């Protein structure tokens, strides 16, 4: 049975929202990692929201969000390095 979100503590409600937003931003960062600025911003936001959520409530979606966002940041950095060093 699901609980009513309005009855939750505001801090717990924010943590659950951040835990859902973190993987969403991680997947978005993977999709837009070919645009270095956009991919980097989405990755960093996903990592920050995931860690904020993990401080309050340890959920699998927050852990997944942090890991996906880190992967997106790694891909963005790698692509940026290739753009800088191998452009003609």
C-alpha positions in Angstrom: 0.0 0.0 0.0 1.4 3.4 -1.0 1.6 6.3 1.4 0.2 9.7 0.6 3.1 12.0 -0.4 1.5 14.9 1.4 1.7 13.1 4.7 5.4 12.6 4.5 8.0 14.7 6.3 9.1 17.5 3.8 12.7 16.4 4.1 11.8 12.8 3.3 9.6 14.0 0.4 12.4 16.0 -1.1 14.8 13.0 -0.7 12.4 10.7 -2.6 12.0 13.4 -5.3 15.8 13.7 -5.6 16.2 10.0 -5.7 13.9 9.9 -8.7 15.4 12.9 -10.4 19.0 11.6 -10.1 18.6 8.6 -12.5 16.5 10.7 -14.8 19.3 13.3 -15.1 21.9 10.5 -15.4 20.0 9.0 -18.4 19.6 12.5 -19.9 23.4 13.1 -19.4 24.1 9.9 -21.3 21.9 11.0 -24.2 23.3 14.5 -24.5 26.9 13.7 -23.6 27.9 14.7 -27.2 27.2 18.3 -26.2 29.9 18.7 -23.5 28.3 21.6 -21.6 24.8 20.1 -21.4 26.0 16.6 -20.6 28.4 17.9 -17.9 25.7 20.0 -16.2 23.1 17.2 -16.3 25.7 14.8 -14.9 26.8 17.1 -12.1 23.2 17.8 -11.1 22.4 14.1 -11.1 25.4 13.4 -8.8 24.5 16.2 -6.4 20.8 15.2 -6.2 21.7 11.6 -5.7 24.1 12.4 -2.8 21.6 14.7 -1.2 19.0 12.0 -1.3 21.5 9.4 0.0 22.2 11.6 3.1 18.5 11.4 4.1 17.3 8.0 2.8 19.4 5.2 1.3 17.5 4.1 -1.8 18.5 2.0 -4.8 17.3 4.6 -7.2 19.6 7.2 -5.7 22.6 4.8 -5.9 21.7 4.1 -9.5 21.3 7.7 -10.3 24.7 8.6 -8.8 26.4 5.7 -10.8 24.7 6.5 -14.1 25.5 10.2 -13.6 29.1 9.4 -13.0 29.2 7.3 -16.1 27.6 10.2 -18.1 30.2 12.6 -16.7 33.0 10.2 -17.6 31.7 9.9 -21.2 31.3 13.7 -21.4 34.9 14.3 -20.2 36.3 11.7 -22.6 34.4 13.1 -25.5 35.5 16.6 -24.7 39.1 15.5 -24.5 38.8 13.8 -27.9 37.2 17.0 -29.3 40.1 19.2 -28.0 43.0 17.0 -29.0 41.8 15.5 -32.3 40.1 18.3 -34.1 41.3 19.2 -37.6 
